[in-house]
Amino acid sequence: MTAIDLPQSLLPTLPGPHYTDPAIFAREQERIFETGWFCAVRSADLPSPGSFETVQVGRESVLIARGRDGALRAFLNVCRHRGARLCTDEKGSVKRAFQCMYHAWTYGLDGKLVAAPNLTGMPDVDRVEYGLTKVHLREWLGYAWVCLAEDAPSFADTVQADVSERLGGPGEIEAYGIENLSLGRRIEYDVRANWKQIIENFMECYHCATIHPELTEVLPEFADGYAAQYFVGHGAEFGSDVTGFTVDGGDGLQRLPGVGEHQDRRYYAITIRPQVFVNLVPDHVIVHRMFPLAPDRTLVRCDWLYLPAVVDSGADLDRSVELFHRVNQQDFEACERCQQAMGSRAYARGGVLVPSEHHIGEFHEWVRAKAGD
């Protein structure tokens, strides 16, 4: 299906095989997730020297650890001796070093090779050269972003540009002080759908009146089908009788002090390609990180972030969390329903995008340009 074949109101989607074909998924892993910046871990989840987490980025396992100097560093999770997986735990803490369970090659928190059986008898082995393979790491918004490419693309021209283009300027997101917020709740969702299904769903609100009754009560304009992301700089306004971004529209929690009057009582949604959603409301921030695992499976980690004083006080977060938790469940069920039909001959050439979804076409063009058709 091409745009030429369609009425002017419609644009074509990606064909069905782009959501099911293992070869296309492998190409996306290699050319999208292994070449750009990937939001891997929340910095505060690694609080002290020796804290570590392993993350799947594309086809690689990446080890992120806090060093004795307090800095975060990232490495490929592979022993340089015979290629064994160095850390098999998803997260944890070590005292001073990582030791391979196979031949006991041992690496410092900075990745340097510090010990190995009979290493003193091999004086020509450079301990830095045979240290762990380093991965680019950049901290922003309280998260560690990694890039597997030998030459990492500009962070400002990719990650930060997505935020600036959505909000209309680079300073708007700084008002929320995300890097200083505390984790109030984290929920993981194992979604049986292709990662692009989830991105596309988040970018549009044509479905909102149908499957999001709680959200459209809080944000009435979403019932009209136009997502906040459709308009540069626009935040969806709370309903006139809504006092907070909660499941019942009642009072929220303590407002973030940097939020401006033009941002108050508004919801902003941002897609940071290829795998992050940021949701901004006056009293908290919600961050989604997606980890594509297979053509039809994506792990989504969703963090609800609040002022430290709110979290430390033990305040009841349930009504605040429940609103977007329901939205997530509703969205992911819809994505899974679509995924079930991606292999149908009825969708072999794809579907269509109505005018309020046309901006998704730009995402499809981006995917094609990055991964190839």
C-alpha distance (Angstrom), angle and dihedral (degrees) to the residues before:
residue distance angle dihedral
M1 . . .
T2 3.81 . .
A3 3.77 133.2 .
I4 3.81 88.2 -108.5
D5 3.82 90.7 63.6
L6 3.82 93.8 51.7
P7 3.78 135.9 80.1
Q8 3.79 111.8 -99.2
S9 3.80 91.3 -105.8
L10 3.79 93.3 61.8
L11 3.80 135.4 68.8
P12 3.81 125.7 -167.1
T13 3.79 123.0 -108.6
L14 3.77 126.1 -144.1
P15 3.83 113.0 -72.7
G16 3.79 118.8 -98.4
P17 3.83 96.3 -103.3
H18 3.81 89.4 64.6
Y19 3.81 86.4 72.2
T20 3.81 99.0 42.4
D21 3.80 111.7 26.3
P22 3.84 112.2 104.6
A23 3.81 90.4 -153.6
I24 3.82 92.0 56.1
F25 3.81 90.6 46.0
A26 3.82 90.7 51.0
R27 3.79 89.7 50.3
E28 3.81 90.7 51.3
Q29 3.80 90.5 49.5
E30 3.80 91.0 51.6
R31 3.80 100.4 39.9
I32 3.82 102.8 31.7
F33 3.79 111.4 24.8
E34 3.81 96.2 33.3
T35 3.80 96.3 46.3
G36 3.81 105.0 42.7
W37 3.78 137.5 51.1
F38 3.81 115.3 -68.9
C39 3.81 123.6 -164.2
A40 3.79 100.5 -130.3
V41 3.82 114.7 165.3
R42 3.77 141.4 -2.6
S43 3.80 106.9 -105.5
A44 3.80 93.6 -136.3
D45 3.81 90.0 57.7
L46 3.82 86.1 73.1
P47 3.80 99.0 53.5
S48 3.80 104.3 163.0
P49 3.82 142.5 26.2
G50 3.79 109.2 -70.0
S51 3.81 95.1 26.7
F52 3.80 109.9 132.3
E53 3.78 143.3 174.2
T54 3.78 131.5 -169.6
V55 3.79 119.7 -142.9
Q56 3.79 133.4 -174.3
V57 3.81 109.1 -125.0
G58 3.77 111.6 178.9
R59 3.80 105.6 -49.8
E60 3.81 94.0 -24.4
S61 3.79 133.2 89.3
V62 3.80 108.7 -136.7
L63 3.80 124.1 -159.1
I64 3.81 116.0 -149.9
A65 3.80 117.6 -171.1
R66 3.77 139.3 169.7
G67 3.77 112.6 -123.0
R68 3.77 130.5 -141.3
D69 3.79 87.8 -99.7
G70 3.83 89.8 58.7
A71 3.82 94.8 -109.3
L72 3.79 124.7 128.2
R73 3.79 117.6 -125.5
A74 3.79 132.6 -178.2
F75 3.80 130.3 -147.7
L76 3.77 138.7 170.1
N77 3.80 105.3 -94.2
V78 3.80 93.7 -123.0
C79 3.81 130.2 112.3
R80 3.80 110.2 -123.7
H81 3.82 92.3 -140.0
R82 3.81 106.4 66.0
G83 3.79 102.0 -16.5
A84 3.79 101.3 -100.2
R85 3.81 118.5 160.2
L86 3.81 102.1 -97.5
C87 3.82 101.1 -156.7
T88 3.77 117.3 29.5
D89 3.81 94.8 176.5
E90 3.80 119.0 88.6
K91 3.79 91.6 -136.2
G92 3.77 141.4 -9.7
S93 3.78 143.8 113.4
V94 3.80 136.5 -84.8
K95 3.78 128.2 -165.9
R96 3.77 102.8 -130.5
A97 3.79 112.1 -27.3
F98 3.80 150.2 13.8
Q99 3.79 115.6 -112.8
C100 3.77 124.3 -162.4
M101 3.81 110.4 -126.2
Y102 3.81 91.8 -143.5
H103 3.82 107.5 59.1
A104 3.82 100.2 -5.9
W105 3.79 97.4 -112.1
T106 3.79 102.0 167.0
Y107 3.81 129.1 -152.6
G108 3.80 130.7 -165.9
L109 3.79 122.6 -126.3
D110 3.81 86.5 -97.2
G111 3.82 90.3 58.2
K112 3.80 96.0 -108.7
L113 3.81 118.3 140.3
V114 3.80 103.5 -112.2
A115 3.79 104.0 168.6
A116 3.80 144.8 5.3
P117 3.79 134.9 159.6
N118 3.83 109.0 -77.1
L119 3.82 91.5 -1.2
T120 3.81 91.5 138.7
G121 3.79 87.3 61.6
M122 3.82 89.8 59.4
P123 3.81 102.7 61.8
D124 3.80 91.5 162.8
V125 3.84 92.2 65.5
D126 3.81 108.5 101.7
R127 3.80 107.7 -141.1
V128 3.79 93.4 -151.9
E129 3.80 94.9 44.9
Y130 3.81 90.2 50.6
G131 3.76 94.0 42.9
L132 3.79 123.3 109.7
T133 3.80 117.6 -59.5
K134 3.78 107.8 -99.7
V135 3.80 124.3 -129.4
H136 3.82 124.6 -158.9
L137 3.81 112.9 -103.0
R138 3.79 131.0 -171.6
E139 3.81 127.2 176.0
W140 3.80 119.3 -142.6
L141 3.81 134.4 152.0
G142 3.79 89.0 7.1
Y143 3.81 93.8 -59.9
A144 3.80 133.8 104.3
W145 3.79 112.4 -124.0
V146 3.81 118.7 -164.4
C147 3.78 134.3 -165.0
L148 3.80 124.5 -161.9
A149 3.79 95.7 -164.1
E150 3.78 117.3 110.1
D151 3.79 88.7 -129.2
A152 3.80 108.4 33.1
P153 3.82 117.1 -143.8
S154 3.78 118.8 -116.3
F155 3.81 109.7 -74.0
A156 3.80 89.9 -151.7
D157 3.80 93.3 51.7
T158 3.80 95.0 48.5
V159 3.81 118.5 23.0
Q160 3.79 98.4 23.5
A161 3.80 92.1 39.1
D162 3.83 90.7 59.0
V163 3.81 88.9 55.7
S164 3.81 94.3 44.7
E165 3.80 93.3 48.3
R166 3.79 91.5 50.6
L167 3.82 98.3 44.6
G168 3.79 97.2 34.3
G169 3.79 95.9 -115.3
P170 3.80 144.1 27.9
G171 3.81 96.4 -110.7
E172 3.80 99.6 59.0
I173 3.80 96.1 80.5
E174 3.81 92.5 46.6
A175 3.80 89.8 69.3
Y176 3.81 89.8 72.0
G177 3.82 94.2 58.8
I178 3.80 90.6 -144.1
E179 3.79 94.2 172.0
N180 3.82 89.3 61.4
L181 3.80 97.7 49.3
S182 3.80 125.8 102.8
L183 3.78 129.0 -127.5
G184 3.80 109.8 -103.4
R185 3.80 99.1 172.1
R186 3.81 138.9 -5.1
I187 3.78 124.3 -163.6
E188 3.81 125.3 -177.5
Y189 3.79 122.1 -151.0
D190 3.80 123.2 -164.0
V191 3.79 99.9 -153.1
R192 3.80 119.4 -165.5
A193 3.77 93.6 -146.2
N194 3.78 140.7 89.9
W195 3.81 114.9 -88.7
K196 3.82 91.5 -117.6
Q197 3.79 91.1 58.8
I198 3.80 88.3 60.2
I199 3.81 94.0 46.9
E200 3.80 92.2 49.0
N201 3.78 92.2 48.4
F202 3.79 92.8 51.2
M203 3.80 92.7 49.3
E204 3.81 96.5 58.7
C205 3.78 138.4 49.6
Y206 3.80 100.1 -165.3
H207 3.81 84.6 111.9
C208 3.80 97.0 45.9
A209 3.81 98.7 93.9
T210 3.80 89.5 49.5
I211 3.81 103.5 47.8
H212 3.84 107.6 12.6
P213 3.83 108.4 65.0
E214 3.82 94.1 153.8
L215 3.81 94.1 47.6
T216 3.80 94.7 48.7
E217 3.81 90.0 50.2
V218 3.80 88.8 58.4
L219 3.83 95.0 36.9
P220 3.83 105.7 31.1
E221 3.80 95.2 179.3
F222 3.81 89.1 66.0
A223 3.80 88.2 69.7
D224 3.82 87.2 70.5
G225 3.81 90.2 65.8
Y226 3.80 101.3 -114.4
A227 3.80 114.4 118.9
A228 3.79 119.6 -144.5
Q229 3.81 88.3 -114.2
Y230 3.80 90.0 64.6
F231 3.83 89.6 74.2
V232 3.80 123.6 54.2
G233 3.80 111.1 -120.6
H234 3.79 94.2 1.9
G235 3.78 123.6 136.5
A236 3.79 119.4 -167.4
E237 3.80 109.5 -115.3
F238 3.79 122.0 -126.2
G239 3.80 116.6 -113.3
S240 3.80 116.0 -91.4
D241 3.81 93.2 -107.0
V242 3.83 94.8 40.3
T243 3.80 116.4 105.9
G244 3.80 100.6 178.0
F245 3.81 145.9 11.8
T246 3.80 92.7 -99.6
V247 3.77 135.4 125.1
D248 3.82 91.7 -99.0
G249 3.80 97.2 33.3
G250 3.81 90.5 -112.7
D251 3.78 128.3 133.9
G252 3.77 117.6 -44.0
L253 3.79 128.3 -155.8
Q254 3.80 134.6 -81.9
R255 3.78 111.7 -38.7
L256 3.79 118.5 -116.2
P257 3.82 104.9 -105.0
G258 3.81 96.7 -134.7
V259 3.80 95.9 54.5
G260 3.79 110.2 115.9
E261 3.78 126.6 -136.2
H262 3.81 90.1 -106.9
Q263 3.83 88.5 56.5
D264 3.80 96.6 45.8
R265 3.82 117.3 108.5
R266 3.79 90.4 11.9
Y267 3.79 137.2 111.2
Y268 3.81 121.7 -144.2
A269 3.80 123.4 -168.3
I270 3.80 122.4 -163.4
T271 3.80 131.1 -174.6
I272 3.80 114.2 -154.6
R273 3.77 107.2 -167.4
P274 2.92 130.8 -91.8
Q275 3.83 105.6 9.6
V276 3.80 117.4 -7.3
F277 3.80 134.7 91.4
V278 3.80 120.8 -171.9
N279 3.81 120.1 -165.4
L280 3.80 118.3 -167.4
V281 3.82 125.4 -162.4
P282 3.81 128.7 158.0
D283 3.81 98.1 -97.1
H284 3.80 104.0 30.5
V285 3.79 147.5 9.4
I286 3.81 127.8 -130.8
V287 3.80 119.5 -154.5
H288 3.81 123.7 -169.4
R289 3.80 120.3 -164.1
M290 3.80 118.2 -169.9
F291 3.79 124.6 -153.9
P292 3.83 111.2 -168.6
L293 3.81 107.6 -147.0
A294 3.81 103.3 168.4
P295 3.81 138.7 -7.0
D296 3.81 88.2 -88.0
R297 3.80 102.5 29.2
T298 3.82 133.3 70.0
L299 3.80 129.0 172.1
V300 3.81 112.3 -144.4
R301 3.81 121.4 -164.5
C302 3.79 112.7 -164.5
D303 3.82 121.5 -165.9
W304 3.81 125.7 -165.5
L305 3.83 109.0 -156.3
Y306 3.82 126.8 -163.8
L307 3.77 139.7 167.7
P308 3.83 109.9 -69.5
A309 3.81 90.3 -120.1
V310 3.80 90.3 57.6
V311 3.81 93.7 50.6
D312 3.81 93.9 41.8
S313 3.81 91.3 51.2
G314 3.78 91.9 60.9
A315 3.80 91.3 -123.1
D316 3.80 115.8 178.2
L317 3.81 105.9 -99.0
D318 3.79 97.5 175.2
R319 3.82 99.2 102.5
S320 3.78 90.4 44.8
V321 3.81 94.2 49.0
E322 3.79 95.9 39.3
L323 3.81 95.6 66.3
F324 3.79 96.7 62.3
H325 3.79 93.3 31.7
R326 3.81 86.9 62.7
V327 3.79 90.4 45.3
N328 3.81 89.2 52.6
Q329 3.79 92.7 49.4
Q330 3.80 91.9 47.7
D331 3.81 92.9 46.8
F332 3.78 95.7 45.9
E333 3.80 92.3 48.7
A334 3.81 88.2 53.7
C335 3.80 91.4 48.1
E336 3.79 91.0 50.9
R337 3.80 90.4 49.7
C338 3.80 89.9 53.6
Q339 3.80 92.3 45.4
Q340 3.79 90.8 57.5
A341 3.81 89.3 62.6
M342 3.80 100.0 42.3
G343 3.80 91.1 96.0
S344 3.80 93.7 51.7
R345 3.78 119.2 114.5
A346 3.82 85.5 -130.0
Y347 3.82 88.1 68.3
A348 3.80 99.2 35.6
R349 3.80 91.2 112.3
G350 3.80 93.2 34.8
G351 3.78 133.8 -116.9
V352 3.78 135.1 -89.8
L353 3.79 140.6 -90.6
V354 3.81 120.1 -136.7
P355 3.84 119.1 -143.9
S356 3.82 95.0 -88.6
E357 3.82 87.2 55.6
H358 3.79 98.7 45.1
H359 3.81 92.5 106.1
I360 3.82 87.5 66.1
G361 3.78 85.6 68.1
E362 3.81 88.3 68.0
F363 3.79 89.1 56.3
H364 3.80 90.3 51.0
E365 3.79 90.2 51.1
W366 3.80 89.4 50.6
V367 3.82 91.4 51.7
R368 3.80 92.1 48.5
A369 3.79 92.1 48.3
K370 3.79 92.0 50.1
A371 3.80 101.6 39.5
G372 3.80 103.2 23.7
D373 3.79 126.3 -119.0
